[in-house]
């Protein structure tokens, strides 16, 4: 599909969005965000089986504000750090009209990811859609700086799932944080999660996460978004949204664990941040990992085996 031809039909509708994004850069001087990179956007939620494995040449999603005749119109381009704020946005079609009909993927019509450019703050949100197509949700972003808003959805009109991205400025005195060091183990709320497997550039690889509490395997993981865990992978630098496929499991209302498995492909070497959501006792927790991938698909030499395997 020729994205440029369709998007040109509603350039006027997007003018306010681009103008607002430009104004953010001049109005909030302490915030420094990375430049936008043009790319075809592909969703990480649309496929749930290895039969739908993406080609190694697929470009990661989230790098464009518009693609394949759809555009993300972010109505809240700037918020204040530490304040609970409402985020509002609209997905527009090729004629500039709000999209109001979506296909449900992983139990939701749309998944919204908000992440800081340094990948130290991460939010996985499920906004509510009004009848006019406006999506809204509330969140608190603790630290000033540049953020990326990623909308992951599949239009009911047909076609593949999309992930569109827009910049969000969080005002305040900004001091960028270093990417957390690579580690195969993450701890959250008393739970320890170990990562086994290696990300490889240009080809799909398997990742398995094992959840423990007080050294004992957790066997009462509850279904969350259609699986026993939900994984988002973002590339450091441009926050490209990567393909992640949960291995298909039949669960109903049952519990499972301690292992949750996924398949993922990375388009290049570099540093990546993985965010695993898992649910126990009705509460969703997020374990975060930093992984380095060499250009040939091998971890960097300075990484220890535990940085990739969790052992």
N, C-alpha and C positions, 0 to 999 in steps of 0.2 A: 504494500500500500504506500502511495506517495504521501508521506506526512506533510511535506512542505506545501503541497498544493492545497490540501484540506485546511491546514492551519492558517494559510493566508486568507481564507474566507472569513475568519473571525478575528483578524488582527485588531480591529477596532475594539472588540470586547475585551481584549487583553491589555489594551493600552494603559488602563488605570493600574493594572497589576504591575507592569514593568515600571511605571512611573513611581509607584509606591516603593518598589524594591530599590530604585535609584535614590529615593529620598532618604531611605533608612541609612544608606552609607554615608550621607553627608550630615544627617542629623545626629547620629550617635558615633562620634569620633573615636571613643575608646574601643569600639568593636572592629575587629579585622576579620573578614571572612575570605575563604579561598575563592578564586574565580570560578564561574560557572563553566562546565564542560559540556559541549553538545554531544548527544548520544541518543540512540534508540533505547527506549526504556522497556525492560522486561520484568514481569512480576515474579517474586519468589514464592507466591502462594498458590499459583494456578495449578501446579502439578503435584501429585501425591504418590507417584509410582515411578519406578525406574524406567518403565516403558516410555515415559515422557521426558527422558533425559535431554537437557539442552545441548546444542552443539557447542563445541569449545570456542567457536568464533562469536557466539552471542555476546552482545555488549550488555553489561550490567545495567539494571534499572536505576531510577532515581536521579540521573544526571541531567534530565531535561524537565522543564516546566510544562512542555507540551510535546505530544507525540501521537501518531496514528489518528489524528483528527480529534484528540481530546486534550484539554488543558486544565491545569490546576490553578484556580484563581484564589489566592490566599488573601482573605480579608483582614487578617491580623498580622501584618509583617513585623511588628515590633511590640515587645512586652517588657515589663520591669522584672528584674531578678528578685526572687524571694516572695513574690506576690502571686496568689492564686488568680489565674487569669483565664478568661474564656478565649478559645481559638475558634475562628469561623472560616470556612472556605466553601467553594463551590467547584464541582467538576463540570466543565462546559464541553459541549460537543462541537462539531465542525461549523455549526451555524451560530455558535455563541450561546446556545440555550443550556440551562442547567440540566444535568443528567439526573433523572429520578428513578431509573430502573436499573438494577444491578443483579448480577448472579452471585449467590452466596458462595464464598470460599472459606473453608475452615470455620464454618458456622456464622460468619459475619459477611455483610455486604461490602465492608471497607475496613481495612486495617490502617491505622495511622501510627507512624514511627516518628518520634522527635528525638534527635540526638545532637549533642554538642559537637562542634568541629574537632575538639580534642578527644572525643569519644569517652569522656569521663561521666557524662550524664546521658541517660537513656530512658525513654518512656515508650511503652507500647499501649496505645489508647484505642478505644472503640467509640468513636463519636456517634451522635444521634443525628439522623437526617430529618429535616422538616419537609413538609409537603412540597415546598417550592424548590427543593434540591439543595438547600443550605445545610451543611454539616457543622456541628458545634460540639465542643467538649471543653472541659476545664482541667488545668494542670498547673503545677508550680515548678518553675525552673530555677534551681537554687543559685546558679552562678552566671555572671554576665559573660557575653561573648557571642560568637556566631554559632547558629544552630541550623540544622537541616530538617525540614518537614517532609516526610515521605508518605504519600497516599498510595496504598496498594489495593487495587480493585479490578473487577472484570465487568465491563458493561454488558447488560442483558441483550443489547442489540447485536452482539456477536463479536468475534475476534478473540485475540489472546488477552490474558491479563496484563495490566500495565502497572508500573510504579512510577509516578511522577513526583518531582521534588521541587521545593522552593526554599529560599533562604529566609530565616527568621532571626532577627536581632534581639538580643536580651540586653537591655541597657544597664550600665554601671561600669565601675572601674574594672577593666579586664586584664587578667594576667593568665596567659595560656598555660595549661598543665601539660606535662610530659605524658606520652602514652604509657599506661601501666606496663610493667615488664611482662615478658612472656612467661606463662606458667601453665602447667597441665592440671592445676588444682585451684578451685575457687571455693570460698566459704561465704555463706549467707544465712543469717538467722540461725546459726547452729548446725546447718546442713553443709556437708562437704561434698563437692561434685568434682569428679575426676574425668578428664578428657582422654580418650584413647583414639588414635588415628591421626593421619597427617593430611593437611590441605595440600593440594598439588596444583601448580599452575597449568592451565590448559586442558585438564582432564578431571573427570569426576572421581571423588574419593569418599570413603565412608568415615563417619565420625560417630563414636559411641560415648555417651555420658553415663556415668554411674553415680547414683545419689546415695549418700550414707548420712547417718546421724549418730553421733557418739560411737563411731566406728562400726555400726551395724548397718547392713543394707536396708534401704527403705523400700518396702514392698507394697506400700499403700499409695502410690502415685495415682492421682485422679485424672480422668480425661480432661484436657484443656484444648479448646479450639480443634477438636477432632482427633487428637492424639494425646499421648502421655507426656509430651513436651513440645514446646514451640521454639524454634531457633531462628534468629535473625543474624546475618553476617554482614558487616559493613567494612569497606576498605578504608584504611587510614589515608587521609589526604583529600580525597574527593567525596567520601562517604557513599561510594557506589554500593548499591543494594544487590546482594548476590543471590543466585539460585540456591535454595535449600529445599530438599525434599524429605519429608519424614517417611521412614519405611512403613508401609501399610500395616495396620494392626486392627483386629476386630476387638472392640472393648465393651461396647454398650455402656452400662453403668458400673462395670467392674473396675477394680484397682489393679495396678501392676507395678513393675519395677524389679530391681533398682536401675535397670539399664534402659536408655532411650537412644535410638539409633536414627541417623540421618545420612543423606547423601548430598554432597555439595561440590560445585566446581568453581574455581577461581580463574579470572581472565588473565591474571598476571602475577608475577612475584610482588612481594611487598609485605606490609604489616596489615593485619586484619583483626577486628574485634568481634567476638562471638558473644551473643546474648541468649542464654537458654532460660526460657520461662518454664517452670514446673509447678504443679499444684498438689498440695498436701493439706488435709483438714480444711478444705474450702478456701485456702489462701494461696495466691500465686506469688512465687518468689522468682528472682532473676539472678542467675549466676553468670558472671562475665569473665571472658578469657581473651588474652592477647596471643596471637599466633603469627609467626613470621614465615613467609614462604619465599624460597629462592626462585629465580627466573626459570630454573629447570625443573621446578616442582619439588625441590629438596629444601628442608629447613636451613637457615643460615648456620654457618659453622659455629658461631658463638653460642647458639642455643644448646642447652643440655637436652638429653633424650626426654626428660620429664616435661620440657616445655611443649612438646608436641604430643606426647603419649599419655601423660598423667600418671606415670609410674615413677 
